[in-house]
Amino acid sequence: MEQLEIKGGHALKGSVRISGAKNAALPMLAATLLAQGMFRLRDVPSLEDVNTFIRLLEELGFTFDAGEDNQLAIDSSGLSSHEAPYELVRMMRASVLVLGPLVARLGKARVALPGGCAIGARPIDFHLKGLELMGAKLTLKEGYVDARARRLSGARIYFDIPSVTATENLMMAACLANGKTVLENAAREPEVVALGQMLQEMGANIRGLGTETVVIEGVRELKPVDWKIIPDRIEAGTYLMAVGAAGGQLILENVVPSHLEAIIGKLREAGLSIDVLDETTVKVRKRGRLKSVDVKTLPYPGFPTDLQAQIMVLMANAGGLSVITETIFENRFMHVAELRRLGADIRVEGRSAIVRGVPSLTGAPVMATDLRASACLVLAGLAAKGKTTVAGLNHLNRGYERMDEKLREAGARIRYVTA
Ligand code: EPZ
């Protein structure tokens, strides 16, 4: 069983190139279902979740040609199936993103219902309700949702919660529907906006991207495009916080500073020195012990839930009391028990974790439970005195490209070992 062994106490120095965003790449791969022909995606991150999505599209009849430097040629003309099998959906919930495009393109889809996951129940009721409002007939049986519609019709859809993938799924479905669709209380994440811009390039008629009301006028046909994936703001935030954990300084290349405003604001409040050097480069430096700050996760442009576990590591060593409130997922504090093993003083009260800073963490064996928790435990290993081993790494490689190499090149003592 592979584990990461980290020897803490070594400050970081150097630069890190941020990869393309996982949560932009996945919906963009789904969008290739909407048009027939050759697509090219650039800056595709080499991640397990991306490989799983490629396998899913191959099951549906696509062919792929991976070029050099993270380019991917996609031929969607072989689309010949409308079924997303359980064994793939079980591995990656984002597989549900093929549902809207398949119904829009083929008039039918059969997609396994994603199970729950470590961080919460994560239902897909908004996705299903939206498709029904657009005229799809849904039947749920044997753990699959079967959706049929001769042609979807535009509809007015209100999201109780600004769901990222529900907004993406229904925005894609609406592109080929008959008439106008209005998505209200839509998600505003940069990955949603980037998907919408790719769809516009494909010929879709979309207005209001980045606001809570997105309006889509359906068209008859879309065309394939050549498209670059935006940088991963969650990976960028993770490396900003790696300096907060380990000390030293890093230059982050290939970032979009405007996507990082809530993150940079909060980290500056905690005492990290962060400079935006130009429109794609940020420099971060740690000067002494961080201050405890309160954090509340919110939909974009608020502080992202996907960085909640990581900032908790910084607060574990900060000089005071920090209240971290998770408003998006109902069970996203599994990393707390692991951080306690490293000496952190954290108490969970409902949806808040009360973090009392301690002078330092001490290394120990820990187990990752989900993708962002595994990144948090790597950061904790950088901060802790002595040796930390992180198990449960299948999660890490789903969402972080070569994290051990990027950190090692910046001076971290980190390597894979076989337990
Ligand atoms: C996306 O998940 C991201 N994944 C998640 O990143 C991210 O944490 C999340 O958005 C929030 O920002 C991808 O983009 C592939 P939601 P998603 O629908 O779309 C509830 C990572 O680590 N909800 O915005 O599944 C849901 O339970 C992953 O990269 C419903 O109730 O999240 C949650 O409480 C983790 N019914 C809230 O809404 C629905 O139909 C927000 O979920 C859909 C969602």
Residues whose N, C-alpha, C, O or C-beta is under 5 A from the ligand:
A	BS01	EPZ	N23 A94 R122 P123 I124 D125 F126 H127 I161 P162 S163 V164 T165 A166 T305 D306 I328 F329 L371 R372
